[in-house]
Amino acid sequence: MIKGDFTYCINLSQFNRDIRILQEDHHGKGYTNHHDEIRRLAPECNSYRELGVMQGATSAQAAVVGILDQQLIDIDDYQWTPYKKLWDNMKGLKYKYHKKSSLTPEMVNLPNVDLMLVDSVHNYNHVSQELKIHAQTVNKYIIFHDTSLPTDQVHRAVNDFCMTNSAWQEVARSQENVGYTLIKRI
């Protein structure tokens, strides 16, 4: 994924707009379709968790559309830290950044959220372990980015999870560009 310099941004809305433009210009149409899914689901969701923050593009999207209670999880924060002030300065936004692996056992103790985005390590075993730890604390939806990559490991993990967990169902999948998949608690 391309990384840009957005230190000129004065607020999270500008950051959200500009990082999305950069990502689509570099990676192509459809790369950020999962942002549209976050926007569509926002009226139903009061809280958000993100596994794999990088620069914070999808967290910014969630905040801009009104999901102001956020849990951000990434093993490092050096790519996000230059923009932390934008999160700190957004009125009403309450977030907690967990600088650790999404597979850390104490993650099962996080407060429940309505919506979670998974965009961390793109392999079958990692995503399967994340689902074992985090799905139980998600009330409504989980979005997975990069589910149409050539190896398709993320989507296979999601599909296998839904087949063995009757509480979850795949409700949308886009295969445009790198794709995304949405599952819903039923």
MOWO-V281819 format. One record per residue. RES is the residue in three letters. PSI is psi as a letter, one per 20 degrees, with the letter a starting at -180 (* if undefined). Layout:
res: <RES | RES>
psi: <PSI | PSI>
//
This chain:
res: <MET | ILE | LYS | GLY | ASP | PHE | THR | TYR | CYS | ILE | ASN | LEU | SER | GLN | PHE | ASN | ARG | ASP | ILE | ARG | ILE | LEU | GLN | GLU | ASP | HIS | HIS | GLY | LYS | GLY | TYR | THR | ASN | HIS | HIS | ASP | GLU | ILE | ARG | ARG | LEU | ALA | PRO | GLU | CYS | ASN | SER | TYR | ARG | GLU | LEU | GLY | VAL | MET | GLN | GLY | ALA | THR | SER | ALA | GLN | ALA | ALA | VAL | VAL | GLY | ILE | LEU | ASP | GLN | GLN | LEU | ILE | ASP | ILE | ASP | ASP | TYR | GLN | TRP | THR | PRO | TYR | LYS | LYS | LEU | TRP | ASP | ASN | MET | LYS | GLY | LEU | LYS | TYR | LYS | TYR | HIS | LYS | LYS | SER | SER | LEU | THR | PRO | GLU | MET | VAL | ASN | LEU | PRO | ASN | VAL | ASP | LEU | MET | LEU | VAL | ASP | SER | VAL | HIS | ASN | TYR | ASN | HIS | VAL | SER | GLN | GLU | LEU | LYS | ILE | HIS | ALA | GLN | THR | VAL | ASN | LYS | TYR | ILE | ILE | PHE | HIS | ASP | THR | SER | LEU | PRO | THR | ASP | GLN | VAL | HIS | ARG | ALA | VAL | ASN | ASP | PHE | CYS | MET | THR | ASN | SER | ALA | TRP | GLN | GLU | VAL | ALA | ARG | SER | GLN | GLU | ASN | VAL | GLY | TYR | THR | LEU | ILE | LYS | ARG | ILE>
psi: <p | q | p | r | o | k | i | i | p | i | r | h | g | g | g | g | g | h | h | g | g | g | g | h | h | g | i | r | p | i | h | k | h | h | g | h | g | g | g | h | i | g | h | i | p | i | q | q | q | p | o | n | h | d | i | j | g | h | g | g | g | g | g | h | j | j | n | i | o | q | o | p | p | q | h | r | j | h | h | h | h | i | j | h | h | h | g | h | i | p | p | i | p | o | q | p | p | o | n | r | q | i | j | p | h | i | h | i | j | q | q | q | r | h | p | q | p | o | l | d | p | m | q | g | g | g | g | g | h | g | g | h | g | h | h | i | k | p | h | g | q | p | p | p | q | l | j | k | r | h | h | k | h | g | h | g | g | g | g | h | g | h | h | i | n | i | i | q | p | p | i | q | p | p | j | p | c | i | r | q | q | p | q | q | p | *>
//
